Amino acid sequence: MSEKIKEFERALDLAEKTSVNVSPRPTVGAVLMKNGEVIGEGITDRPPGNHAEINAIITSSRDTKGSTLFTTLEPCFHQGDTKPCVDKIIDAKVGKVVIGTIDPNPKVRGKSIKKLQNSGVTVQYPQDKICKARSQDLIEPFKHYIESGMPYVTAKIAVSLDGKIATKTGDSKWISSEQSRELVQQMRSLSDAVMIGSKTLQADSPSLSAKNKEQQPKFKVVLCSRPSIPKTYEPLISKGSKILVFCNEEPTDKKKWRNTEFIKISTKNQKLDLIKVLTELGKRKCMNLLVEGGGELLGSLIDQNLVNKIHMFIAPIFIGGGRSINSVGGSGIKLISEARKLSNIKVSQIDQDIIVSGKFI
Protein backbone atom coordinates (compact mmCIF):
# COMPACT_ATOMS: atom_id res chain seq x y z
CA MET A 1 0.00 0.00 0.00
CA SER A 2 1.43 3.39 -1.01
CA GLU A 3 1.84 6.21 1.49
CA LYS A 4 -0.77 8.25 -0.40
CA ILE A 5 -3.39 5.55 -0.03
CA LYS A 6 -2.48 5.00 3.62
CA GLU A 7 -2.84 8.67 4.53
CA PHE A 8 -6.01 9.05 2.52
CA GLU A 9 -7.46 6.06 4.39
CA ARG A 10 -6.58 7.86 7.62
CA ALA A 11 -8.78 10.77 6.51
CA LEU A 12 -11.58 8.32 5.63
CA ASP A 13 -11.27 6.55 8.99
CA LEU A 14 -11.54 9.85 10.84
CA ALA A 15 -14.78 10.70 9.06
CA GLU A 16 -16.32 7.23 9.24
CA LYS A 17 -15.70 6.88 12.97
CA THR A 18 -17.19 10.22 13.94
CA SER A 19 -19.99 10.01 16.48
CA VAL A 20 -21.31 13.51 15.80
CA ASN A 21 -24.16 14.48 13.50
CA VAL A 22 -22.97 17.53 11.52
CA SER A 23 -26.09 17.84 9.33
CA PRO A 24 -26.90 19.68 7.11
CA ARG A 25 -23.18 19.54 6.41
CA PRO A 26 -21.55 16.44 4.91
CA THR A 27 -19.23 14.34 7.06
CA VAL A 28 -15.62 15.02 6.03
CA GLY A 29 -12.19 13.92 7.23
CA ALA A 30 -8.87 15.64 6.46
CA VAL A 31 -5.20 14.86 7.10
CA LEU A 32 -2.27 17.24 6.57
CA MET A 33 1.12 15.72 5.70
CA LYS A 34 4.62 17.17 5.36
CA ASN A 35 7.87 15.30 4.72
CA GLY A 36 6.14 11.97 5.34
CA GLU A 37 4.69 12.99 8.72
CA VAL A 38 1.15 13.79 9.79
CA ILE A 39 1.22 17.38 11.04
CA GLY A 40 -2.52 17.97 11.41
CA GLU A 41 -5.89 16.31 11.04
CA GLY A 42 -9.55 17.05 11.60
CA ILE A 43 -13.18 16.27 10.97
CA THR A 44 -16.05 18.62 10.26
CA ASP A 45 -17.66 20.16 13.35
CA ARG A 46 -21.32 20.81 13.93
CA PRO A 47 -22.48 24.18 12.54
CA PRO A 48 -21.23 26.82 13.03
CA GLY A 49 -17.87 25.17 13.81
CA ASN A 50 -15.00 24.56 11.43
CA HIS A 51 -14.85 22.27 8.44
CA ALA A 52 -12.41 19.34 8.45
CA GLU A 53 -9.77 21.05 6.29
CA ILE A 54 -9.62 24.08 8.60
CA ASN A 55 -9.33 21.87 11.68
CA ALA A 56 -6.42 20.02 10.04
CA ILE A 57 -4.67 23.32 9.32
CA ILE A 58 -5.20 24.96 12.72
CA THR A 59 -4.07 21.83 14.59
CA SER A 60 -0.89 21.63 12.52
CA SER A 61 2.24 21.10 14.56
CA ARG A 62 4.48 22.60 11.86
CA ASP A 63 4.56 25.21 9.11
CA THR A 64 2.00 24.22 6.47
CA LYS A 65 3.89 25.66 3.50
CA GLY A 66 4.38 22.97 0.85
CA SER A 67 2.34 20.39 2.76
CA THR A 68 -0.14 17.90 1.27
CA LEU A 69 -3.78 17.93 2.34
CA PHE A 70 -5.82 14.73 2.03
CA THR A 71 -9.54 15.50 2.21
CA THR A 72 -12.48 13.19 1.57
CA LEU A 73 -14.51 15.96 -0.14
CA GLU A 74 -13.75 18.95 -2.32
CA PRO A 75 -13.18 21.97 -0.02
CA CYS A 76 -16.02 24.48 0.15
CA PHE A 77 -16.01 27.48 -2.16
CA HIS A 78 -18.88 29.62 -0.92
CA GLN A 79 -19.44 31.70 2.20
CA GLY A 80 -21.64 29.79 4.64
CA ASP A 81 -21.30 29.37 8.41
CA THR A 82 -17.55 29.75 7.89
CA LYS A 83 -15.24 31.42 5.40
CA PRO A 84 -14.49 29.35 2.28
CA CYS A 85 -12.08 26.51 3.03
CA VAL A 86 -10.43 26.93 -0.36
CA ASP A 87 -9.20 30.41 0.64
CA LYS A 88 -7.83 29.13 3.95
CA ILE A 89 -5.95 26.35 2.13
CA ILE A 90 -4.40 28.84 -0.28
CA ASP A 91 -3.50 31.21 2.59
CA ALA A 92 -1.81 28.30 4.42
CA LYS A 93 0.38 27.76 1.32
CA VAL A 94 -0.57 24.09 1.06
CA GLY A 95 1.26 22.67 -1.96
CA LYS A 96 -1.00 19.77 -2.91
CA VAL A 97 -4.58 18.71 -2.21
CA VAL A 98 -5.79 15.13 -2.72
CA ILE A 99 -9.59 15.12 -3.01
CA GLY A 100 -11.76 12.02 -2.53
CA THR A 101 -14.82 13.22 -4.43
CA ILE A 102 -16.24 16.38 -5.97
CA ASP A 103 -18.85 18.31 -3.97
CA PRO A 104 -22.36 17.74 -5.44
CA ASN A 105 -23.51 21.15 -4.20
CA PRO A 106 -23.89 23.45 -7.27
CA LYS A 107 -22.41 26.30 -5.21
CA VAL A 108 -19.15 24.37 -4.97
CA ARG A 109 -19.03 21.64 -7.63
CA GLY A 110 -15.58 21.87 -9.25
CA LYS A 111 -15.14 25.57 -8.42
CA SER A 112 -12.72 25.00 -5.55
CA ILE A 113 -10.61 22.69 -7.69
CA LYS A 114 -10.24 25.39 -10.36
CA LYS A 115 -9.41 28.06 -7.78
CA LEU A 116 -6.76 25.86 -6.17
CA GLN A 117 -5.19 25.09 -9.54
CA ASN A 118 -5.26 28.76 -10.58
CA SER A 119 -3.45 29.58 -7.33
CA GLY A 120 -0.65 27.10 -8.08
CA VAL A 121 -1.89 24.30 -5.83
CA THR A 122 -1.59 20.79 -7.29
CA VAL A 123 -4.90 18.89 -7.19
CA GLN A 124 -4.99 15.10 -7.34
CA TYR A 125 -7.50 12.32 -6.73
CA PRO A 126 -6.93 8.93 -5.06
CA GLN A 127 -6.18 6.23 -7.62
CA ASP A 128 -7.50 3.50 -5.34
CA LYS A 129 -11.11 2.59 -6.28
CA ILE A 130 -11.99 1.64 -2.71
CA CYS A 131 -10.92 5.06 -1.41
CA LYS A 132 -13.04 6.75 -4.07
CA ALA A 133 -16.05 4.59 -3.20
CA ARG A 134 -15.68 5.24 0.53
CA SER A 135 -15.46 8.98 -0.11
CA GLN A 136 -18.69 8.85 -2.11
CA ASP A 137 -20.41 6.73 0.55
CA LEU A 138 -19.59 9.34 3.19
CA ILE A 139 -21.51 12.06 1.39
CA GLU A 140 -24.39 9.91 0.11
CA PRO A 141 -26.99 11.43 2.50
CA PHE A 142 -25.72 14.95 1.68
CA LYS A 143 -25.80 14.26 -2.08
CA HIS A 144 -29.33 12.85 -1.88
CA TYR A 145 -30.49 15.83 0.18
CA ILE A 146 -28.91 18.38 -2.19
CA GLU A 147 -30.31 16.73 -5.32
CA SER A 148 -33.80 15.78 -4.10
CA GLY A 149 -34.58 18.26 -1.34
CA MET A 150 -35.64 15.29 0.79
CA PRO A 151 -33.86 13.46 3.63
CA TYR A 152 -31.86 10.29 3.12
CA VAL A 153 -34.12 7.59 4.53
CA THR A 154 -32.66 4.79 6.64
CA ALA A 155 -35.06 2.13 7.90
CA LYS A 156 -34.41 0.07 11.01
CA ILE A 157 -36.46 -3.00 11.80
CA ALA A 158 -36.18 -5.81 14.36
CA VAL A 159 -37.63 -9.15 13.23
CA SER A 160 -37.84 -12.78 14.27
CA LEU A 161 -36.38 -15.52 12.07
CA ASP A 162 -39.80 -15.96 10.50
CA GLY A 163 -40.06 -12.27 9.61
CA LYS A 164 -42.43 -11.11 12.36
CA ILE A 165 -42.23 -7.83 14.28
CA ALA A 166 -44.89 -8.61 16.90
CA THR A 167 -47.11 -11.40 18.18
CA LYS A 168 -50.82 -11.72 17.39
CA THR A 169 -51.53 -9.59 20.49
CA GLY A 170 -49.16 -6.86 19.29
CA ASP A 171 -46.43 -7.61 21.85
CA SER A 172 -42.95 -6.77 20.54
CA LYS A 173 -40.80 -6.01 23.61
CA TRP A 174 -38.22 -7.07 23.09
CA ILE A 175 -37.43 -8.93 19.88
CA SER A 176 -33.86 -7.66 19.61
CA SER A 177 -31.16 -7.81 22.29
CA GLU A 178 -30.15 -5.02 24.64
CA GLN A 179 -26.91 -4.54 22.69
CA SER A 180 -28.87 -4.15 19.45
CA ARG A 181 -31.10 -1.56 21.07
CA GLU A 182 -28.04 0.38 22.23
CA LEU A 183 -26.84 0.45 18.62
CA VAL A 184 -30.20 1.88 17.58
CA GLN A 185 -29.71 4.61 20.20
CA GLN A 186 -26.50 5.56 18.38
CA MET A 187 -28.37 5.60 15.06
CA ARG A 188 -30.87 8.04 16.56
CA SER A 189 -28.11 10.36 17.75
CA LEU A 190 -26.74 10.52 14.18
CA SER A 191 -30.17 11.26 12.70
CA ASP A 192 -31.97 14.58 12.29
CA ALA A 193 -35.35 12.94 12.75
CA VAL A 194 -36.89 9.63 13.80
CA MET A 195 -40.21 8.65 12.23
CA ILE A 196 -43.03 6.32 13.30
CA GLY A 197 -46.69 5.83 12.44
CA SER A 198 -49.64 6.22 14.78
CA LYS A 199 -49.97 2.46 15.31
CA THR A 200 -46.39 2.20 16.57
CA LEU A 201 -47.01 5.16 18.89
CA GLN A 202 -50.07 3.49 20.37
CA ALA A 203 -48.62 -0.03 20.58
CA ASP A 204 -45.07 0.65 21.78
CA SER A 205 -45.18 4.03 23.56
CA PRO A 206 -41.65 4.83 22.29
CA SER A 207 -39.52 7.75 23.42
CA LEU A 208 -37.48 7.88 20.17
CA SER A 209 -34.74 9.58 22.21
CA ALA A 210 -31.03 8.90 21.98
CA LYS A 211 -29.05 7.78 25.02
CA ASN A 212 -26.61 10.67 24.58
CA LYS A 213 -28.52 13.66 25.98
CA GLU A 214 -26.26 16.05 24.06
CA GLN A 215 -27.05 14.47 20.68
CA GLN A 216 -30.80 14.10 20.36
CA PRO A 217 -32.58 14.01 16.99
CA LYS A 218 -33.97 17.45 16.12
CA PHE A 219 -37.39 16.02 15.34
CA LYS A 220 -39.59 13.13 16.41
CA VAL A 221 -42.02 12.53 13.58
CA VAL A 222 -45.43 10.88 13.84
CA LEU A 223 -47.67 10.16 10.84
CA CYS A 224 -51.28 10.31 11.99
CA SER A 225 -54.14 11.20 9.63
CA ARG A 226 -56.55 12.25 12.39
CA PRO A 227 -54.52 12.82 15.55
CA SER A 228 -55.93 12.41 19.02
CA ILE A 229 -53.76 12.27 22.11
CA PRO A 230 -53.07 8.65 23.03
CA LYS A 231 -51.95 7.61 26.50
CA THR A 232 -48.67 6.57 24.89
CA TYR A 233 -47.82 10.16 23.83
CA GLU A 234 -46.05 11.29 27.02
CA PRO A 235 -42.71 9.42 26.47
CA LEU A 236 -42.19 11.33 23.21
CA ILE A 237 -41.85 14.63 25.06
CA SER A 238 -38.20 15.39 25.80
CA LYS A 239 -35.71 18.22 25.77
CA GLY A 240 -33.79 18.80 22.56
CA SER A 241 -36.37 17.32 20.18
CA LYS A 242 -39.48 18.87 18.66
CA ILE A 243 -42.44 16.64 17.81
CA LEU A 244 -43.80 16.95 14.27
CA VAL A 245 -47.21 15.40 13.63
CA PHE A 246 -48.09 15.04 9.95
CA CYS A 247 -51.84 14.84 9.59
CA ASN A 248 -54.76 15.33 7.22
CA GLU A 249 -56.86 17.02 9.89
CA GLU A 250 -55.54 19.05 12.81
CA PRO A 251 -56.89 18.12 16.25
CA THR A 252 -59.33 20.38 18.07
CA ASP A 253 -57.25 20.04 21.25
CA LYS A 254 -53.95 21.32 19.79
CA LYS A 255 -53.00 23.12 23.01
CA LYS A 256 -52.85 19.83 24.89
CA TRP A 257 -50.07 18.57 22.61
CA ARG A 258 -46.89 19.92 24.17
CA ASN A 259 -43.82 20.86 22.08
CA THR A 260 -45.67 19.76 18.94
CA GLU A 261 -46.11 21.23 15.47
CA PHE A 262 -48.92 20.00 13.24
CA ILE A 263 -48.28 19.89 9.50
CA LYS A 264 -51.27 19.31 7.25
CA ILE A 265 -50.55 16.94 4.37
CA SER A 266 -52.93 15.81 1.64
CA THR A 267 -53.69 12.14 1.20
CA LYS A 268 -52.93 9.83 -1.69
CA ASN A 269 -54.79 6.51 -1.92
CA GLN A 270 -56.30 7.28 1.50
CA LYS A 271 -52.86 7.60 3.10
CA LEU A 272 -50.69 10.62 3.83
CA ASP A 273 -48.64 11.60 0.79
CA LEU A 274 -45.17 10.39 1.83
CA ILE A 275 -43.31 12.42 -0.79
CA LYS A 276 -44.88 15.59 0.60
CA VAL A 277 -43.97 14.48 4.12
CA LEU A 278 -40.32 14.01 3.13
CA THR A 279 -40.31 17.31 1.23
CA GLU A 280 -41.55 19.15 4.34
CA LEU A 281 -38.80 17.51 6.40
CA GLY A 282 -36.25 18.59 3.80
CA LYS A 283 -37.44 22.20 4.14
CA ARG A 284 -36.63 21.92 7.84
CA LYS A 285 -33.03 20.94 7.03
CA CYS A 286 -33.62 17.31 7.88
CA MET A 287 -30.91 15.44 5.95
CA ASN A 288 -30.90 12.08 7.78
CA LEU A 289 -34.19 10.37 8.62
CA LEU A 290 -34.39 7.15 10.63
CA VAL A 291 -37.65 5.24 10.18
CA GLU A 292 -38.63 3.01 13.09
CA GLY A 293 -42.29 2.58 12.20
CA GLY A 294 -44.16 -0.66 11.77
CA GLY A 295 -44.68 -2.84 8.73
CA GLU A 296 -47.30 -0.63 7.05
CA LEU A 297 -45.17 2.51 7.12
CA LEU A 298 -42.06 0.65 5.98
CA GLY A 299 -44.01 -1.14 3.25
CA SER A 300 -45.51 2.10 1.95
CA LEU A 301 -42.08 3.75 1.80
CA ILE A 302 -40.58 0.75 -0.01
CA ASP A 303 -43.52 0.63 -2.45
CA GLN A 304 -42.67 4.21 -3.48
CA ASN A 305 -38.90 3.66 -3.63
CA LEU A 306 -38.37 6.12 -0.79
CA VAL A 307 -36.06 4.03 1.41
CA ASN A 308 -32.35 4.47 0.71
CA LYS A 309 -30.85 2.11 3.27
CA ILE A 310 -32.05 -0.57 5.68
CA HIS A 311 -30.72 -2.24 8.83
CA MET A 312 -32.56 -5.46 9.68
CA PHE A 313 -31.92 -6.87 13.16
CA ILE A 314 -32.77 -10.57 13.04
CA ALA A 315 -33.31 -12.26 16.40
CA PRO A 316 -32.92 -16.06 16.81
CA ILE A 317 -36.57 -16.61 17.71
CA PHE A 318 -39.71 -17.85 15.98
CA ILE A 319 -43.05 -16.13 16.62
CA GLY A 320 -45.29 -17.99 14.17
CA GLY A 321 -49.03 -17.64 13.74
CA GLY A 322 -51.10 -16.38 10.86
CA ARG A 323 -52.30 -13.36 12.85
CA SER A 324 -48.87 -12.23 14.10
CA ILE A 325 -47.57 -9.03 12.52
CA ASN A 326 -45.35 -9.16 9.43
CA SER A 327 -42.28 -6.96 9.10
CA VAL A 328 -43.28 -5.31 5.81
CA GLY A 329 -46.79 -4.35 4.68
CA GLY A 330 -47.79 -2.07 1.83
CA SER A 331 -49.02 -3.17 -1.59
CA GLY A 332 -46.09 -5.43 -2.38
CA ILE A 333 -45.26 -6.78 -5.83
CA LYS A 334 -46.82 -9.24 -8.28
CA LEU A 335 -43.65 -10.80 -9.69
CA ILE A 336 -40.31 -11.76 -8.13
CA SER A 337 -38.63 -9.91 -11.00
CA GLU A 338 -40.13 -6.69 -9.56
CA ALA A 339 -38.57 -7.22 -6.12
CA ARG A 340 -36.51 -4.36 -4.69
CA LYS A 341 -32.85 -5.34 -4.53
CA LEU A 342 -30.07 -4.35 -2.16
CA SER A 343 -26.42 -3.55 -2.83
CA ASN A 344 -23.44 -2.97 -0.53
CA ILE A 345 -24.75 -5.73 1.72
CA LYS A 346 -23.07 -6.13 5.09
CA VAL A 347 -23.76 -8.87 7.62
CA SER A 348 -22.64 -8.62 11.23
CA GLN A 349 -23.51 -10.08 14.61
CA ILE A 350 -24.20 -8.34 17.89
CA ASP A 351 -24.90 -10.58 20.86
CA GLN A 352 -27.35 -13.20 19.50
CA ASP A 353 -28.75 -10.96 16.75
CA ILE A 354 -27.70 -10.90 13.10
CA ILE A 355 -27.72 -7.49 11.40
CA VAL A 356 -28.22 -7.36 7.64
CA SER A 357 -27.61 -3.90 6.16
CA GLY A 358 -27.82 -2.75 2.58
CA LYS A 359 -28.69 0.07 0.18
CA PHE A 360 -31.70 -0.10 -2.07
CA ILE A 361 -30.76 -0.09 -5.75
N, C-alpha and C positions, 0 to 999 in steps of 0.2 A: 504494500500500500504506500503510495507516494505521500510526502509531507503535506501537499496541497489537499489531498483527499482527507487525510487525518485531521487537519485543522478545520476543514469545512465540516466534517462530521462532529467536531467539538461544538461548532456553532449550532448545528442541528440538534444535538443532544441538549444543549442549554434550553433551546426553545421547546422541545418536546417534553422536557421534564418540569416545565414551569407549572406551578400550582395556583396561578393567578389568572383570573379572567380579565383580559385587557380590552374587551369589546367596547366600542365598535372598531377598535384597532385590530389589525392582524397580529398574530403571535410571531415574533421575530427573534432570532439569536444572532449575535455578532462576536467575532474574535479578531483581535488586532495582533499582528505578528511583526517582529523585526529581528533580523539576523537569526532566524530559526527559533526565536523564543516568543512565547505568548506574553505580551506586555499589557493587554487589557481585554476585557470581555464584558458582555452585557446582554440583557434581554429587555424587551419593551415593557415599560411600566404602565400601570393604569393611567388613563387620562386624569389630570393634565401633565403627568410625569414625562420623563425622557423616552425617546425611542432607543432601540437596542444599540444602534451605531454610535449614538451620542454617549451612552453609558460606557461603551467600550473605550471611547476616546478619553472621557473624563477620568476613568479609572486607570488610565495608562501609567505604568511605572517608569516609562522613559519617554524621551522626545519622539513624537509621532512622525517626524519628517522622514519620508521614504519608506514608511511601513506599508504592510499589506493588510487590508481589511477584508475579512470573510463575513459576508452577511447573507442570510437565507432569503432576503427579499430586496428588491431594488429600493435604495434609499428614497425617502419622500422628497418631493419637489416643491410642493405648495405650502403656504402658510396655514397651519391648523392650530392645534393646542400649543405647538412648539414651532420654533423657527425651522426652515427646511434643513433636513439632515445633509442634503447634498452640499449646501454652503458650508456647514460645519466641517465636513470631510475635506473640502478644498482648503478651508482656512487652516486645518490641522496638517496640511501638506502631506497627506497620505499619498503614496506613490502608485498603489495598485488596489483595485477593488474587485473581489471575486463575488459575483452575484448568483444566488441560487435560482431565482425566477423573477420575471418581470412583473411589476405591480399591475394588477388588472384595473385599478382605478384610473379612469380617463384623465384625471387631473395630474397623474404621475406617469402613466404608461410610456416608458422609453425616454421620457424627457430628462430624467436625472442621468441616465446613461450618456446622452448626448452632451449634457452640461459638463459631466466629469471628463469626457474625452476632449471637449473643447478647452478644458482647463489644464490639459496635459496629463491627466490621470489615466493610467492603463485600466481598461475594464475587461475582465475575463469571466467565463462561466465554468462551473465544474464539468469536467469531461465524464465523470462517473454517472451512469444512468440512475443508480440508486439514490445518489445525492440529489439529483434533479427531481426525482419522483418524491422524495421526502420533503423537499422544499415546497413543492406544489401541494402536497397533502396538508402541510402546515397552514396554508392560506385558503384551503378549500371552503370553509365557512365564510370567510371574508369575500372571496370571489363570488360565491353564490349570492351573498347579500348585496354586493355591489351591482351584479348583473340582473338580479330578479327583483330587488327591493323587498324580498321576503327572508325570514330567518332560515338558517340551515337546520333542518329537522332531524334530530336523533331520537329514535324510539328505544325505550327500555322496557323489557317485558320478562317476567319470571314465570316459568311454566314447569309443569310436571313432565315426566318422560312421555306421557300420552297426550301432550299438548294442551293441558287444561290450566286455567288460571284461577279457578275456584271450584268448590264443590257444588252440588245441586242446591245447597242452602245458601250459597254465596260466600261461604267461609274461605278466606285466602291467607290468613295469618298463621304461620308464615310459610310460604312455599320455599323461598330461598333462604340461605344460611345468614347468620349474623354478619359474617365477613363480606358476603355479597351485598348486603344492605349498606354496609359501611362504604363500599365502593360506589354505590348509587349516591350516597351523600356527597362524595367527591364530585361525581358528575353534576349534581345540582349546583355545587359551588362554582363550577366552570360554565354554567349556563346563565343566560340572561333571563330566561323564563322557564317555568315548568308547567305543563298543561295536563289537565284531566277533563273528563266529562262529568256530567251531573250524577250518573250512576256510581262512578268511582267515589265521588264525594260522599254520597249517601251510604255506600256499602263499607268503605274503608276508613272514613274520617281521617284523611291524611293531613299532615302538617305541610308537606312539600318543602320543608326547611332543610338547609344544609347544617351539618354538625359544626362547621366553622362559623361562629357568629359574625366574624368580620367579612365573610364572603357569601352572603346570601343572594339568591337570584333576585333580580330587580322586580320581577313580576311572578305572581302565582295566577295561572289562567284557568278559568272554569268555563266550559261550554254548556250553556243551559238555556234552552229555548224560552221557557217561561219560569224564571227564577222565583223561588220562595225559600225562605231561610230554613234549612234543615238543621236538626240538632247536631249534625256532624260538621257544621260550619266553623265553630269556635277554634279548633286547632289550626286553621289556616291563618288566623290573625297573628302576626309576629312583626317585630321591628325589622326594618331593612327591606321589606318586600311589600309591594302594593298588590292588591287583589284586583284582577281584571275579569269581569263577568261578561262574556259575549252572549247576547240574547236577542230574541226576536221581539220580545215585549219586556219593557222595564217593569219592575215590581212596584206596587203601590206603596210599599213600606221601605223605600230606598234608605231612609234615615237610619233604619235599624242595622243596615249592613255597614259595618265599620271598615274604614280604610279600603273602600271598594269603589271602583269606577265601572259603570255599566256602559257597554258599547253595543248599540243596536246594529244587528247584521241581518240582511235579508236571507231567506231560506232558498234552498235549491233541492228539489226532490224531497221536500218536507224536512230537510235537515239544514242546519246553519251552513252557509256558503263558506267552506274551509279556505278557499283562496282569498276571500275577502278578510277572513280572520287573520291569516298570515300576513296579508298586506298591511292591515292595521298594526300588527305587532312590528313589522318592519318600519313603519312610520315612527314608532316609539324607540327606535334604535335597538331593537331586539335582533341580534345577529345569530345567537345560538339558542335554539329551543329544544328542551328535553320533554318528550311526550311520555307520560306515565299512565295514560288512560287505559281503559279496558279494551276488550276485543272489538267493540263496535267502532270506537274512535280510531283505533289503529287500522282496522279494516277499511274504513272510509278514507283515511289518509293514503293508504297503499293503493286503493282503487283509483285514486286521482294522481298517482305518481308524485306524491308530496313528501314522502319520507326519503331522506338522503342516506341515512345510516341507521343500523339497528344493532342493539346488544341484547341477545337472548340468553337469560340465565336459566339453565336447565337443571332442575333438582332431581335426584335419584329416587323419585317416588312415583307411584301410579295413583291416580284419583278415580278414573273410570266413571261409568254411568252415562247414560244418554242425555240426562238433564243437567250434568255438570257443565261449567262454562268454558267454551273454547277460547283459545288465545287470540284468534283473529276472526272478526266478523266481516261486515261489509257485503258487497254484492258478489265478490269472488270472480272466478273466470269459468269459461265453458270448456276450454281446451288446455291441456298441459303445455302446449306450445306457446300459450299466452302468459304463462307463469312469469312473475317478476323474478329476475335473477340477481344474485349478489356477486360482487367482485371483492378483491382485497380481503378475502376471508381469513380470519384469525380465530384459533381455538385455544382456549386456556382453561385452567382449573383453579378454583379458589375454594378451599375447604372441600366439601363433597360436590359442589356445583360445577358444571361445565358451562363456560361462557363462549357462545358463538357470536362473533361480530363480523359485520360486512357492510359494504356500500351497495346501494341499489344502482343497477346499471340503467 
